[in-house]
């Protein structure tokens, strides 16, 4: 399967592969991952509902 930058990686918060690559290039680490983890702690993550593959 070919990966593209517009491939949706995070169905809850609509981050794409390109978003993650740009974040890594800009910050040297993933601030997006940090934001997702913070949202998960508040219960805002709905992966089971929004990701077609489930959790």
Secondary structure, 3 states (H helix, E strand, C coil): CCCCCCCEEECCCCEEHHHHHHHHHHHCCCHHHHHHHHHHHCCCCCHHHHCCCCC
